[in-house]
Amino acid sequence: MRLEMAPLEGMTTYLFRKVYSKYYGHIDKYYTPFLSLHKEKEFNHKERQEVLPENNKGLWVVPQVLTNSVEDFLRAANTLKELGYEEVNINLGCPSGTVVPKGKGAGMLAEPERLEQFLVGCFEKTPVKISVKTRLGMEKEEEWEKLLAIYNKFPLEELIVHARIREDYYKNPVRLEAFGKALEESLCTVCYNGDIFGVEDYVQLTESFPKLKAVMLGRGLLRNPGLAVDIVSKWNTEEKEPFVQMKDKEKIQAFHDELYAGYQQLLGGDRNVLFKMKELWSYLIFSFPEKENQLKKLNKLKTCAEYESWLRIKADE
């Protein structure tokens, strides 16, 4: 089974991927947070840092792009090809209210004919392999049959399916019956995405779909960075981890400390660094007791000195 890390905007940055792979590993394939493409505009500094080869050494990384323009996709694909990338992923799943009204992300699913013409244009001149990350539809699960038929017209490298419609956002239960249809009828490799928060979730999924060959981990991996390790360890009793060997508490502290130091060096200024760390803790706090109380305390912090004091208190608990 291939394990993949979901592209989470603002979170799974190149620094995060680097530090995560050092302390935890067991992720086979990583995706960048989506790169926003604009007419006649190259990647900005932040996006270019995400895809520079020297920032992704030793990792299988796939850039993800957010666009509804064939021209913009092909320009970006050529740039990424020059940087050494063989695959580009198209985001057709983002449910954000700032993205969908522009006809991007999951917004493209509302117009299947336009989506098909977009893919035709991309595949006609693409210099790279193309994969897609999608939802099951915009408003109704019944939209999925038509969307899947469209995807099957193209030689996709991979079809990553977040098993929800756009209107579900991340709250409603995943729609496993519709996902099963994708797995049975898709002409390419299908990767499952959605609500894998523990080993039990993974076991239930793979037992329900024995043909499944790839699973993408997102929010569950941020809540418990050791999730991929736990999953692999369940089937592999031999210790083959090529990364730092530590007890759980020591490892998560070292992971946090290196990430924190990295953001201090990259971002500078307490405000920017704290924003990143608070965002991380909005997930990570689920691994600790009294999470609601701790989040309230965390959100009141305004300086890195206050943050470090909060950390010392937590370490002593």
VOMARZA-61659 format. One line per 5 residues: for each residue x, y, z of N, C-alpha, C, O. Coordinates in steps of 0.05 Angstrom, whole numbers, plus 5000, padded with zeros to 4 digits. Atoms other than C-alpha are relative to their C-alpha. Layout:
N
X Y Z X Y Z X Y Z X Y Z ~ ...;
***
This chain:
317
5017 4976 5000 5000 5000 5000 5018 5025 5000 5036 5027 5016 ~ 4985 4974 5000 5026 5069 4982 4986 5020 5018 4962 5024 5016 ~ 5011 4979 4983 5017 5123 5034 5009 5027 4990 5033 5031 4984 ~ 4994 4974 5011 5013 5195 5010 4992 5022 5020 4973 5018 5035 ~ 5006 4978 4983 5013 5261 5047 4983 5020 4985 4991 5030 4963;
5018 4981 5013 4955 5308 5030 5012 5027 4999 5028 5035 5017 ~ 4991 4973 5001 4970 5378 5007 4981 5018 5016 4959 5022 5008 ~ 5017 4983 4983 4944 5423 5063 5011 5028 5000 5034 5033 5008 ~ 4991 4973 5004 4948 5497 5049 5012 5012 5026 4999 5011 5047 ~ 4987 4987 4977 4996 5533 5095 5014 4981 5019 5028 4990 5037;
4990 5019 4980 5015 5469 5132 5022 4982 4989 5044 4982 5000 ~ 4981 5020 5009 5051 5417 5090 5021 5013 4981 5024 5005 4958 ~ 4980 4986 5015 5105 5465 5066 5025 4984 4996 5027 4962 5007 ~ 4976 5015 5005 5173 5444 5042 5016 4996 5026 5028 4975 5030 ~ 4987 5003 4974 5201 5456 5112 4986 4978 5016 4999 4961 5028;
5014 5021 4986 5146 5413 5143 5006 4973 4989 5011 4954 5004 ~ 4995 5026 5013 5158 5357 5092 5028 4990 5008 5032 4967 5014 ~ 4972 5008 4993 5233 5358 5106 5003 4991 5029 5015 4970 5034 ~ 4997 5008 4972 5227 5356 5182 4983 4975 5006 4992 4958 5021 ~ 5017 5024 4996 5170 5306 5180 5014 4975 4991 5015 4955 5005;
4987 5023 5011 5209 5258 5136 5024 4991 5017 5031 4968 5018 ~ 4977 5006 4983 5269 5262 5183 4991 4985 5025 5005 4966 5033 ~ 5008 5012 4974 5231 5243 5247 4980 4978 4997 4979 4960 5015 ~ 5021 5021 5002 5174 5200 5222 5001 4983 4974 5001 4959 4976 ~ 4997 5016 5024 5179 5180 5149 4975 4983 4994 4953 4989 5003;
5021 5019 5008 5138 5123 5119 4978 5012 4982 4957 5000 4978 ~ 5017 4988 5021 5104 5171 5070 5015 4996 4974 5038 5004 4971 ~ 4988 5006 5026 5117 5148 4999 5000 5024 4981 5018 5028 4965 ~ 5004 4979 5020 5091 5209 4961 4988 5024 5014 4969 5023 5029 ~ 5008 4974 4988 5083 5282 4981 4989 5018 4978 4998 5017 4955;
5010 4980 5019 5043 5337 4948 5004 5028 5012 5001 5032 5036 ~ 4998 4972 4991 5056 5412 4953 4972 5011 5005 4953 5003 4991 ~ 5025 4985 4999 5000 5457 4978 4996 5013 4972 5016 5019 4958 ~ 5004 4991 5027 4967 5484 4915 5014 5026 4993 5015 5044 5009 ~ 4987 4976 5011 5005 5534 4872 4979 5014 4984 4968 5003 4965;
5021 4984 5015 4957 5589 4848 5012 5010 4974 5032 5025 4975 ~ 4990 4991 5026 4967 5601 4774 4984 5024 4990 4960 5025 4992 ~ 5013 4976 5010 4953 5668 4743 5011 5006 4972 5033 4999 4965 ~ 4993 4995 5028 4955 5693 4671 5026 5017 4999 5029 5037 5012 ~ 4975 4986 5005 5025 5713 4649 5015 5007 5025 5028 5028 5027;
4986 4995 4974 5053 5706 4719 5014 4975 5009 5001 4953 5010 ~ 4985 5023 4990 5107 5660 4744 4994 4995 5030 4980 5012 5042 ~ 5004 5006 4971 5107 5628 4813 5012 5023 5016 5033 5034 5009 ~ 4989 4980 4982 5117 5678 4869 5023 4988 5016 5028 4964 5014 ~ 4976 5010 4985 5177 5671 4916 4992 4977 5018 5006 4956 5019;
5009 5021 4981 5138 5629 4967 4995 4974 4985 5002 4953 4994 ~ 5007 5024 5016 5112 5581 4913 5025 4988 4988 5028 4963 4987 ~ 4975 5011 5012 5180 5575 4880 5017 4985 5020 5029 4965 5014 ~ 4986 5014 4978 5211 5555 4947 4988 4972 5004 5003 4953 5010 ~ 5013 5025 4996 5160 5499 4950 5010 4979 4980 5011 4955 4986;
4994 5020 5021 5183 5467 4885 5030 4999 4992 5038 4983 4976 ~ 4971 5002 5006 5258 5481 4883 5011 4973 5008 5006 4963 5030 ~ 4990 5027 4995 5293 5413 4878 5016 4998 5026 5015 4978 5040 ~ 4983 5001 4976 5342 5431 4934 4984 5000 5025 4994 4993 5047 ~ 5017 5000 4976 5284 5440 4982 4984 4975 5003 4969 4971 5022;
5015 5025 4999 5256 5371 4967 5017 4976 4995 5008 4955 4985 ~ 4981 5022 5005 5318 5327 4965 4991 4974 5014 4983 4974 5037 ~ 5006 5026 4989 5305 5253 4975 4971 4993 5003 4964 4971 5013 ~ 5029 5005 4997 5229 5259 4973 4986 4999 4973 4994 5013 4954 ~ 5016 5001 5025 5179 5240 4919 4978 5021 5004 4959 5017 5019;
5018 4977 4997 5143 5307 4913 4986 5005 4974 4999 5006 4953 ~ 5016 4993 5023 5087 5324 4865 4989 5028 5004 4974 5032 5023 ~ 5013 4974 4997 5069 5398 4855 4970 4998 4993 4962 4985 4974 ~ 5028 4998 5006 4995 5412 4858 4993 5029 4991 5003 5048 5003 ~ 5007 4973 5010 4965 5470 4818 4970 5004 5002 4954 4985 5000;
5028 4992 4999 4900 5508 4824 4995 5019 4977 5005 5041 4977 ~ 5005 4984 5023 4875 5534 4758 4976 4989 4984 4969 4965 4987 ~ 5020 5009 5020 4818 5531 4706 5008 5008 4972 4992 5008 4954 ~ 4990 4990 5025 4862 5557 4650 5020 4980 4988 5040 4974 5001 ~ 4982 5018 5014 4895 5510 4600 5027 5013 4996 5048 5001 5000;
4975 4985 5005 4946 5563 4582 5017 5003 5025 5041 4998 5024 ~ 4985 4997 4975 4965 5575 4654 5011 4973 5009 5034 4972 5019 ~ 4990 5027 4992 4970 5500 4668 5025 4993 4983 5044 4983 4995 ~ 4978 5008 5017 5015 5488 4608 5026 5016 5006 5048 5005 5005 ~ 4977 4984 4993 5061 5546 4626 5013 4990 5026 5038 4987 5027;
4989 5010 4975 5068 5520 4697 5012 4972 4997 5033 4966 5008 ~ 4990 5028 5004 5077 5448 4674 5027 5001 4986 5044 4984 4993 ~ 4974 4998 5014 5134 5469 4628 5022 5009 5020 5045 4999 5019 ~ 4981 4990 4980 5168 5507 4685 5007 4977 5019 5031 4974 5026 ~ 4995 5022 4981 5160 5447 4732 5016 4978 4987 5032 4965 5000;
4985 5020 5014 5186 5400 4679 5030 5008 4999 5047 4991 5002 ~ 4973 4991 5001 5249 5443 4673 5014 4997 5027 5038 4993 5029 ~ 4990 5004 4973 5257 5436 4749 5004 4970 5006 5015 4963 5027 ~ 4995 5029 4996 5257 5360 4741 4975 4984 5008 4978 4960 5013 ~ 5025 5015 4992 5184 5342 4758 4988 4986 4976 4987 4996 4954;
5012 5017 5021 5151 5286 4719 4970 5000 5002 4956 4990 4983 ~ 5029 5001 4995 5080 5294 4748 4991 5026 5012 5005 5038 5029 ~ 5013 4976 4988 5034 5353 4764 4972 4992 5007 4958 4979 4991 ~ 5027 5007 4991 4970 5346 4804 4982 5024 4997 4990 5047 5004 ~ 5020 4978 5003 4908 5388 4788 4980 4998 5023 4968 4977 5028;
5019 4998 4977 4866 5410 4848 4972 5005 4990 4965 5026 4979 ~ 5029 4998 5007 4792 5396 4833 4983 4994 5025 4961 4985 5022 ~ 5014 5007 4976 4772 5388 4906 4998 5022 5021 4982 5019 5039 ~ 5001 4980 4979 4784 5452 4945 4972 5012 5002 4961 5022 4983 ~ 5028 4991 4996 4716 5472 4975 4998 5029 5009 4976 5039 5014;
4999 4973 4989 4737 5542 4997 4981 5019 4986 4978 5019 4962 ~ 5018 4980 5011 4687 5598 4988 5014 5022 4985 5001 5037 4970 ~ 4985 4981 5016 4742 5641 4959 5010 4988 4973 5019 5003 4955 ~ 4990 5014 5023 4761 5589 4907 4977 4991 4981 4978 4996 4957 ~ 5022 5012 5016 4696 5556 4884 4985 5021 4982 4980 5015 4959;
5014 4981 5017 4661 5620 4859 5015 5009 4975 5004 5018 4956 ~ 4984 4994 5023 4719 5631 4812 5001 4977 4979 5015 4979 4959 ~ 4999 5023 5018 4706 5564 4779 5025 4984 5002 5033 4970 4982 ~ 4975 5016 4996 4769 5533 4808 4995 4980 5022 4975 4981 5036 ~ 5004 5021 4979 4780 5474 4855 4975 4985 4995 4969 4977 4972;
5025 5014 5003 4714 5439 4868 4980 5015 4983 4961 5003 4973 ~ 5018 4984 5017 4681 5496 4830 4998 4990 4972 4978 4994 4958 ~ 5000 5011 5027 4700 5462 4765 4981 4977 4996 4972 4971 4974 ~ 5017 5023 5002 4658 5402 4782 4971 5007 4993 4955 4990 4985 ~ 5028 4991 5006 4594 5444 4773 4995 5002 4970 4972 5003 4962;
5003 4998 5029 4608 5448 4698 5015 4978 4986 5037 4983 4977 ~ 4985 5023 5010 4627 5379 4673 5010 5004 4971 5032 4995 4965 ~ 4991 4996 5028 4630 5400 4599 5025 5018 4999 5043 5013 4984 ~ 4977 4982 4999 4678 5457 4616 5024 4985 5011 5046 4989 5002 ~ 4978 5016 4988 4719 5410 4659 5012 4982 4979 5037 4979 4977;
4990 5019 5020 4725 5360 4602 5017 5015 4979 5038 5006 4971 ~ 4985 4985 5020 4748 5414 4553 5027 5010 5012 5047 5011 4998 ~ 4975 4993 4986 4799 5438 4604 5020 4977 5000 5043 4981 4994 ~ 4982 5023 4999 4828 5368 4611 5009 4993 4972 5032 4985 4968 ~ 4991 5004 5028 4829 5360 4535 5023 5018 4993 5043 5009 4983;
4978 4981 5006 4871 5422 4528 5025 4994 5015 5047 4997 5004 ~ 4976 5006 4984 4918 5402 4584 5014 4976 4989 5039 4976 4987 ~ 4987 5025 5009 4930 5332 4558 5011 5002 4971 5029 4987 4964 ~ 4990 4997 5028 4940 5354 4485 5029 5008 4998 5043 4999 4981 ~ 4973 4989 5002 5005 5390 4500 5016 4997 5026 5037 5009 5028;
4986 5002 4974 5026 5369 4570 5028 4988 4997 5031 4968 4983 ~ 4973 5011 5000 5101 5357 4580 5004 4981 5024 5025 4969 5026 ~ 4997 5017 4976 5087 5318 4645 4975 4982 5002 4955 4985 4988 ~ 5023 5017 4993 5042 5264 4673 4980 5018 5016 4989 5036 5030 ~ 5020 4984 4985 4977 5291 4702 4984 4982 5018 4974 4961 5010;
5018 5013 4982 4941 5268 4764 4979 5020 5010 4983 5044 5006 ~ 5022 4982 4991 4877 5296 4794 4992 4993 5029 4990 4970 5036 ~ 5012 5004 4973 4852 5306 4865 4972 5013 4999 4969 5036 4993 ~ 5028 4991 5005 4776 5311 4864 4982 4993 5023 4989 4977 5041 ~ 5023 5009 4983 4712 5308 4904 4980 4986 4982 4984 4984 4958;
5020 5016 5014 4651 5268 4885 4980 5016 4984 4964 5006 4969 ~ 5019 4982 5013 4612 5328 4861 4998 5026 5015 5011 5030 5035 ~ 5004 4974 4987 4588 5397 4880 4978 4998 5021 4982 5004 5044 ~ 5024 4999 4983 4518 5388 4909 4988 4972 5006 4976 4968 5027 ~ 5013 5027 4997 4497 5315 4899 5019 4978 4993 5036 4981 4975;
4983 5023 5006 4531 5248 4900 4995 4989 4973 5012 4976 4960 ~ 5008 5010 5026 4494 5231 4836 5017 5012 4977 5018 5001 4955 ~ 4983 4987 5020 4541 5278 4799 5025 4983 4994 5037 4986 4973 ~ 4975 5015 5002 4598 5228 4809 5001 4983 4975 5023 4980 4963 ~ 4999 5018 5023 4578 5181 4753 5009 5014 4975 5026 5004 4960;
4992 4984 5024 4585 5235 4700 5029 5009 5002 5044 5008 4983 ~ 4972 4991 4996 4650 5261 4730 5020 4978 4996 5041 4982 4983 ~ 4982 5023 5003 4681 5192 4733 5003 4992 4971 5025 4985 4962 ~ 4999 5006 5028 4663 5180 4661 5019 5019 4985 5033 5011 4967 ~ 4982 4980 5012 4700 5244 4642 5029 4993 5007 5046 4992 4989;
4973 5007 4992 4762 5224 4682 5010 4976 4985 5034 4974 4979 ~ 4992 5024 5013 4762 5157 4648 5007 5004 4970 5017 4986 4957 ~ 4992 4994 5028 4772 5191 4580 5029 5008 4997 5039 5011 4975 ~ 4972 4989 5001 4842 5213 4599 5019 4981 5015 5011 4967 5034 ~ 4980 5018 4987 4906 5175 4617 5012 5012 5025 5035 5018 5027;
4991 4988 4975 4910 5201 4688 5021 4982 5013 5019 4958 5012 ~ 4980 5015 4985 4971 5181 4727 4988 4989 5026 4995 4967 5035 ~ 5013 5008 4975 4928 5177 4790 4975 5017 5004 4974 5040 4997 ~ 5024 4986 4993 4858 5196 4812 4997 4998 5031 4991 4977 5042 ~ 5003 4998 4971 4856 5219 4885 4972 5009 5006 4964 5031 4998;
5028 4994 4995 4785 5218 4911 4996 5007 5029 4998 4989 5047 ~ 5009 4993 4973 4765 5257 4973 4970 4992 5000 4954 5004 4985 ~ 5027 5013 5002 4701 5217 4987 4978 5017 5012 4963 5008 5029 ~ 5021 4982 4992 4656 5277 4998 4992 5018 4976 5008 5020 4957 ~ 5007 4979 5020 4618 5328 4955 5009 5027 5012 5016 5029 5035;
4991 4974 4990 4636 5401 4960 4983 5010 5023 4994 5021 5042 ~ 5018 4990 4979 4575 5417 5003 5004 4987 5027 4995 4997 5047 ~ 4993 5013 4975 4600 5368 5055 5023 5015 5014 5026 5012 5039 ~ 4976 4989 4989 4663 5409 5065 5017 4978 5013 5024 4959 4999 ~ 4985 5021 4986 4700 5367 5118 4984 4988 5023 4995 4974 5039;
5016 5007 4976 4642 5355 5166 4983 4975 4996 4983 4958 5014 ~ 5019 5023 5003 4592 5305 5138 5016 4974 4996 5039 4975 4988 ~ 4986 5025 5004 4610 5231 5136 5009 4995 4972 4997 5005 4953 ~ 4991 5007 5027 4651 5205 5078 4981 4981 4987 4965 4967 5000 ~ 5020 5015 5016 4612 5172 5022 5015 4976 4987 5024 4978 4965;
4984 5023 5008 4644 5104 5016 4988 4984 4977 5002 4972 4961 ~ 5012 5014 5022 4593 5074 4968 5008 5012 4973 5015 4998 4954 ~ 4992 4987 5025 4609 5126 4915 5030 4996 4995 5038 4993 4972 ~ 4972 5005 5004 4683 5117 4928 5005 4972 4988 5021 4968 4971 ~ 4997 5028 5010 4675 5042 4916 4995 4999 4970 5008 4983 4956;
5005 4999 5029 4647 5059 4847 5024 5010 4985 5031 4999 4964 ~ 4976 4990 5012 4709 5099 4832 5021 4978 4998 5035 4975 4978 ~ 4979 5021 4999 4754 5041 4853 4994 4978 4980 5013 4968 4968 ~ 5007 5022 5018 4716 4990 4811 5001 5009 4971 5008 4993 4954 ~ 5004 4992 5028 4706 5032 4748 5023 5018 4989 5024 5022 4965;
4979 4982 5010 4767 5078 4744 5020 4984 4984 5026 4961 4989 ~ 4980 5013 5017 4818 5062 4690 5028 5006 5008 5047 4998 4995 ~ 4973 4994 4990 4876 5089 4730 5002 4993 5030 4982 4985 5042 ~ 4996 5005 4972 4905 5081 4800 4982 5020 5016 4983 5044 5010 ~ 5017 4984 4983 4856 5107 4853 5012 5002 5028 5020 4981 5039;
4991 4996 4973 4878 5137 4918 4977 5011 5017 4963 5029 5009 ~ 5021 4991 4982 4830 5145 4977 5009 5023 5018 5032 5023 5027 ~ 4994 4978 4981 4827 5209 5018 4975 5007 5016 4953 5009 5005 ~ 5022 4991 4983 4783 5227 5077 4997 4985 5026 4991 4961 5027 ~ 5006 5010 4973 4778 5217 5153 5015 4975 5008 5003 4957 5020;
4984 5021 4988 4835 5169 5167 5015 5012 5023 5036 5025 5020 ~ 4989 4988 4976 4850 5190 5238 5015 4980 5018 5029 4989 5036 ~ 4986 5020 4984 4876 5125 5267 5004 4974 4984 4993 4971 4962 ~ 4995 5026 5013 4900 5055 5250 4974 4985 4995 4971 4972 4974 ~ 5026 5013 5003 4829 5029 5261 4985 5009 4974 4974 4993 4960;
5012 4989 5024 4803 5075 5206 5012 4988 4975 4999 4981 4956 ~ 4985 5011 5022 4857 5050 5159 4993 4971 4996 4989 4962 4973 ~ 5007 5029 5002 4842 4977 5174 4972 4996 4989 4968 4980 4971 ~ 5028 5002 5010 4767 4986 5163 4999 5006 4970 4986 4992 4955 ~ 5000 4992 5028 4780 5021 5097 5012 4979 4982 5000 4971 4962;
4986 5020 5017 4829 4970 5069 4986 4973 5000 4987 4958 4981 ~ 5015 5025 5000 4786 4912 5091 4975 5003 4983 4966 4983 4971 ~ 5024 4995 5017 4726 4943 5056 5007 5001 4971 4991 4994 4954 ~ 4992 4997 5028 4766 4957 4993 5027 4986 4996 5048 5000 4995 ~ 4974 5015 5002 4820 4902 4985 5015 5007 4975 5039 5001 4974;
4986 4993 5024 4837 4927 4915 5014 5027 5001 5030 5034 4983 ~ 4989 4973 4997 4858 4995 4941 5031 4998 5001 5042 4981 5015 ~ 4971 5000 5001 4932 5011 4927 5013 5025 5012 5037 5025 5015 ~ 4988 4975 4990 4941 5081 4955 4980 5014 5019 4956 5015 5013 ~ 5016 4985 4980 4915 5121 5015 5014 5026 5006 5039 5026 5011;
4989 4974 4994 4925 5195 5027 4992 5008 5028 4969 5006 5036 ~ 5004 4991 4973 4933 5220 5098 5003 5030 5002 5022 5041 4992 ~ 4999 4971 4998 4918 5292 5115 4997 5009 5029 5017 5010 5044 ~ 5004 4989 4973 4887 5320 5179 5008 4979 5022 5018 4987 5043 ~ 4992 5021 4980 4898 5253 5215 5030 4999 5005 5039 4993 5027;
4970 5000 4997 4973 5258 5202 5009 5024 5016 5030 5023 5029 ~ 4993 4977 4985 4975 5328 5231 4992 4997 5029 5006 5007 5047 ~ 5008 5005 4972 4937 5306 5293 5019 4981 5013 5025 4984 5037 ~ 4982 5020 4989 4983 5247 5302 5022 4995 4979 5019 4978 4962 ~ 4979 5003 5020 5049 5254 5263 5010 4971 4997 5022 4964 4977;
4991 5028 5001 5064 5181 5280 4980 4981 4987 4984 4957 4987 ~ 5021 5018 5011 5002 5155 5244 5010 4981 4978 5004 4958 4978 ~ 4989 5017 5022 5039 5130 5182 5018 4978 5012 5018 4955 5003 ~ 4983 5019 4986 5090 5096 5228 4983 4978 5012 4989 4954 5010 ~ 5017 5019 4987 5034 5063 5267 4987 4981 4979 4985 4957 4984;
5012 5016 5021 5001 5039 5202 5019 4979 4990 5013 4955 4988 ~ 4980 5018 5011 5064 5009 5174 5009 4979 5020 5013 4956 5014 ~ 4991 5018 4978 5085 4978 5241 4980 4978 5005 4988 4956 5014 ~ 5020 5020 4995 5020 4940 5245 5005 4975 4982 4999 4952 4990 ~ 4995 5023 5019 5041 4897 5185 5029 4993 4998 5036 4972 4986;
4972 5005 5003 5116 4901 5191 5014 5001 5028 5018 5023 5038 ~ 4989 5001 4973 5147 4879 5257 5030 5005 5000 5042 5010 5021 ~ 4971 4995 5001 5219 4888 5232 5004 5030 5000 4990 5045 4987 ~ 4994 4971 4998 5249 4956 5250 5018 5008 4977 5041 5001 4976 ~ 4984 4991 5023 5271 4988 5185 4998 5031 4997 5003 5041 4975;
5004 4971 5002 5258 5062 5201 5027 5013 4995 5046 5009 5010 ~ 4975 4987 5007 5313 5104 5167 5003 5027 5013 5020 5042 5005 ~ 4999 4974 4988 5300 5163 5212 5006 4999 5030 5011 4977 5040 ~ 4992 4998 4972 5313 5186 5284 4984 4982 5017 4959 4981 5016 ~ 5013 5018 4982 5298 5134 5336 4996 5013 5028 5016 5019 5042;
5006 4988 4974 5263 5163 5398 4974 4989 5010 4958 4978 4996 ~ 5026 5006 4989 5207 5150 5445 4980 5021 4990 4988 5043 4982 ~ 5020 4983 5012 5141 5182 5424 5001 5029 5010 5001 5047 4993 ~ 5000 4973 4990 5144 5242 5470 5025 5015 4992 5023 5039 4985 ~ 4975 4987 5008 5216 5257 5455 5000 5007 4970 5010 5028 4961;
5000 4996 5029 5205 5249 5380 4982 5024 4993 4990 5040 4976 ~ 5018 4978 5007 5145 5296 5377 5011 5027 5009 5006 5047 4996 ~ 4988 4975 4991 5183 5348 5417 5023 5008 4982 5025 5032 4975 ~ 4978 4994 5018 5244 5343 5372 4989 5009 4973 5000 5028 4961 ~ 5013 4992 5025 5199 5347 5310 4990 5028 5002 4995 5045 4984;
5011 4973 4996 5164 5408 5338 5023 5021 5002 5021 5042 4989 ~ 4979 4981 4995 5229 5442 5360 5015 5007 4974 5021 5031 4969 ~ 4986 4994 5025 5263 5435 5292 4982 5016 4981 4991 5033 4966 ~ 5019 4985 5017 5200 5459 5256 4998 5029 5009 4998 5047 4993 ~ 5002 4974 4988 5194 5518 5303 5025 5017 4994 5023 5040 4986;
4975 4986 5006 5267 5537 5294 5002 5007 4970 5011 5029 4963 ~ 5000 4995 5029 5259 5531 5219 4983 5023 4992 4991 5040 4976 ~ 5018 4977 5006 5200 5578 5217 5011 5026 5010 5007 5047 4998 ~ 4987 4975 4989 5237 5628 5261 5021 5010 4980 5023 5035 4976 ~ 4979 4992 5019 5294 5628 5211 4988 5010 4973 4997 5029 4962;
5012 4993 5026 5249 5631 5149 4983 5024 5001 4984 5041 4983 ~ 5021 4980 4999 5194 5678 5171 5009 5025 5015 5003 5047 5006 ~ 4992 4977 4984 5223 5722 5225 4975 5014 5011 4954 5014 4999 ~ 5022 4986 4989 5179 5763 5270 4981 4981 5015 4972 4961 5004 ~ 5017 5017 4984 5136 5734 5326 4973 4994 4988 4963 4972 4989;
5027 5004 5011 5070 5745 5291 4998 4978 4979 4981 4961 4981 ~ 5001 5020 5021 5086 5703 5230 5006 4972 5010 4993 4953 5002 ~ 4993 5026 4989 5119 5648 5269 4978 4988 5017 4971 4965 5015 ~ 5022 5009 4983 5063 5644 5320 4976 4991 4983 4962 4972 4991 ~ 5023 5008 5018 5011 5641 5264 5004 4971 4991 4986 4955 4991;
4994 5027 5010 5046 5579 5236 4997 4979 5023 4985 4958 5019 ~ 5000 5019 4978 5054 5545 5304 4971 4996 5011 4964 4974 5018 ~ 5028 5003 4990 4982 5559 5326 4984 4983 4980 4967 4967 4988 ~ 5013 5016 5020 4958 5530 5260 5007 4970 5004 4990 4953 5002 ~ 4991 5027 4995 4999 5467 5273 4986 4988 5025 4976 4966 5024;
5012 5010 4976 4973 5461 5344 4969 4997 4998 4958 4982 5014 ~ 5028 5004 5004 4901 5467 5320 4994 4971 4993 4971 4961 4996 ~ 5002 5028 5006 4913 5396 5296 5013 4983 5022 5001 4964 5032 ~ 4984 5016 4982 4967 5370 5342 4988 4998 5028 4993 4978 5042 ~ 5012 5000 4973 4928 5388 5405 4982 4976 5005 4977 4969 5028;
5018 5023 4997 4882 5329 5392 5014 4976 5012 5002 4958 5022 ~ 4985 5021 4988 4938 5284 5416 5006 5004 5029 5019 4988 5042 ~ 4995 4993 4972 4938 5317 5484 4974 5004 5015 4954 5010 5003 ~ 5024 4997 4984 4888 5320 5542 4992 5030 5002 5009 5048 4997 ~ 5010 4973 4995 4845 5382 5556 5005 5018 4976 5015 5041 4979;
4993 4985 5024 4852 5405 5484 4986 5027 4997 4998 5046 4989 ~ 5014 4974 5003 4798 5459 5486 5011 5021 5018 5014 5044 5010 ~ 4988 4981 4981 4828 5491 5548 5027 5010 4990 5033 5034 4992 ~ 4973 4993 5009 4898 5489 5519 4999 5018 4975 5015 5037 4973 ~ 5003 4983 5024 4875 5519 5452 4993 5029 5008 5003 5048 4995;
5008 4973 4991 4843 5578 5488 5025 5015 5011 5029 5038 5005 ~ 4975 4988 4989 4909 5591 5525 5019 5007 4977 5031 5028 4976 ~ 4982 4996 5022 4949 5583 5461 4992 5024 4983 5009 5040 4975 ~ 5009 4979 5017 4906 5631 5421 5004 5028 5012 5003 5048 4997 ~ 4996 4975 4987 4918 5686 5472 5029 5009 4999 5036 5032 5005;
4971 4993 5000 4994 5684 5463 5006 5019 4978 4996 5017 4956 ~ 4994 4980 5020 5024 5743 5427 5030 5002 4993 5037 5015 4974 ~ 4971 4999 5005 5100 5733 5430 5011 4971 5001 5000 4953 5013 ~ 4986 5026 4999 5148 5675 5419 5008 4993 5029 5009 4970 5036 ~ 4992 5005 4972 5171 5684 5491 4977 4988 5016 4980 4969 5032;
5024 5011 4986 5100 5672 5516 4994 4972 4990 4986 4954 5006 ~ 5004 5027 5012 5095 5612 5469 5019 4980 5013 5010 4958 5020 ~ 4981 5018 4989 5158 5581 5495 4995 4995 5030 5000 4973 5040 ~ 5008 5004 4972 5134 5591 5567 4977 4981 5001 4976 4963 5019 ~ 5023 5018 5001 5069 5556 5549 5010 4971 4994 5000 4952 5006;
4988 5026 5007 5110 5499 5519 5012 4986 5024 5009 4962 5029 ~ 4986 5011 4976 5151 5490 5583 4979 4990 5020 4983 4969 5033 ~ 5021 5009 4982 5087 5486 5624 4988 4973 4990 4984 4955 5006 ~ 5012 5024 5011 5059 5433 5577 5019 4976 5004 5011 4954 5010 ~ 4980 5021 4997 5124 5393 5580 5002 4989 5028 5009 4966 5032;
4999 5009 4972 5120 5390 5655 4975 4986 5009 4974 4975 5031 ~ 5026 5012 4992 5048 5365 5656 5002 4969 5000 4982 4956 5007;
***
